[in-house]
Amino acid sequence: MLRDTFLEINLDNLEFNINLIRSKLNENVKICAVIKADAYGHGAISIAKKLIELDVEYLAVATLVEALELRDYFKSAKILIMGYTQDYNLKHVVNAGITQTIFSYEQGVILDGLSKEKEVISNVHIKYDTGFNRLGFKDNFESIEEILKISKLSNVHIEGMFSHFSLSDSGRDKVQFNKFAKVIELLKENNLNIDLTHISDSIASIRYPEYSLDMVRLGALIYGYQSTNDIQIPLKSVMTFKTKISHIKEISKGEHLGYDENWTADAKMKIATLPFGYADGYPRKTSEDTFVTIGGKKAKILGLLCMDQCMVDVTDVENIKVGDEVTIFSDGNNNTMDLNTLSRISGTNKNSLLCAMNRRTPKVYIETGKIIETKYYLLKGDPNEYQ
Ligand SMILES: *Cc1c(COP(=O)(O)O)cnc(C)c1O
């Protein structure tokens, strides 16, 4: 390895999660795997490759450039852009055969014109706003008319229609679902049958299996993360964040450590320095309860986290040496820090921690128990050249 701090991405666990989720969903419900934000920090291309092998029906991202990245690697995968694409960029959507989310007749007309020029039929998903007030057609009669007009465009096909829950409480979510179900019904009465209706994300798919419709859009769940408020299903974390000890020293009572000297030893202590910091996506806000795991034991992070390094208390961890493996976070088993706890300590949520993982940190992909790939985002050539 060229860097001691790395993310271990376990594709066997991804497969386990997909199979488990499928067993919980009603038989005909399709999975749209949400792999925006570089697959929540897991690496979109490697994750997409595995998901395609697992016959996941749809891949979804938030933005055009993410979709184009995927299209470069996967020529025939179904790819949905869930966000807005500017009118002047819709030509790229058509050229790459990507499914665009739209929420106006004008967007439909532009896509229709571009598709005619290219002699293709472009799939779109209609975004319908049932109360989130982010994107989507407003819930009213004019919108129904516009959607029906889009359905008459010759080179645009309304393949799907979706909405998104605010997940404030089950009563409010039901109001949203009912609005959505009603518009689906109204469109049917007007001879518009849409193949892929979808409203549920990870949390909703577990909380309300009865709302799954034709497809569910799953992000957090496939990576092994679930809301703590839901019926727990035994998912496996796909990501483990690891590093290795770079320095070990003893300090005596009264010595300080780190920026601002804001931490003082109250006894003789053994300290290990670790080569990761907030530049690697670890939250800078730590507490008394923030720890890493070395040799199966918890080691508290001391003082202020630096940009690239931090110091931990290894006074009670015996027989350690430079180069020993450290688990920064994992699934909470074997004394490891889990992402729920870490996000609570740092005042954020799991997804934001996952998304903070970045290019400096190489990823090691595991499949059938073996390392299949080590990805260095900062190196152009073959990393084996450095062996
Ligand atoms: C990100 C996103 C999802 C996935 O959310 P999870 O909570 O991670 O499952 C689903 N739908 C839309 C529209 C999204 O933007």
The ligand as an SDF file (V2000), in Angstrom:
LIG
                    3D

 15 15  0  0  0  0  0  0  0  0999 V2000
  -30.5110   10.4050   -2.3080 C   0  0  0  0  0  0  0  0  0  0  0  0
  -31.8780   10.0740   -2.7060 C   0  0  0  0  0  0  0  0  0  0  0  0
  -32.4200    8.8210   -2.3880 C   0  0  0  0  0  0  0  0  0  0  0  0
  -31.7090    7.7920   -1.5380 C   0  0  0  0  0  0  0  0  0  0  0  0
  -31.8100    8.1410   -0.1850 O   0  0  0  0  0  0  0  0  0  0  0  0
  -31.4220    7.0980    0.9700 P   0  0  0  0  0  0  0  0  0  0  0  0
  -32.0130    7.6970    2.1740 O   0  0  0  0  0  0  0  0  0  0  0  0
  -29.9330    7.0440    1.0290 O   0  0  0  0  0  0  0  0  0  0  0  0
  -32.0100    5.7970    0.5860 O   0  0  0  0  0  0  0  0  0  0  0  0
  -33.6780    8.5360   -2.8750 C   0  0  0  0  0  0  0  0  0  0  0  0
  -34.3710    9.4230   -3.6170 N   0  0  0  0  0  0  0  0  0  0  0  0
  -33.8870   10.6350   -3.9240 C   0  0  0  0  0  0  0  0  0  0  0  0
  -34.7000   11.5620   -4.7590 C   0  0  0  0  0  0  0  0  0  0  0  0
  -32.6320   11.0160   -3.4690 C   0  0  0  0  0  0  0  0  0  0  0  0
  -32.1500   12.2210   -3.7770 O   0  0  0  0  0  0  0  0  0  0  0  0
  1  2  1  0
  2  3  1  0
  2 14  2  0
  3  4  1  0
  3 10  2  0
  4  5  1  0
  5  6  1  0
  6  7  2  0
  6  8  1  0
  6  9  1  0
 10 11  1  0
 11 12  2  0
 12 13  1  0
 12 14  1  0
 14 15  1  0
M  END
$$$$
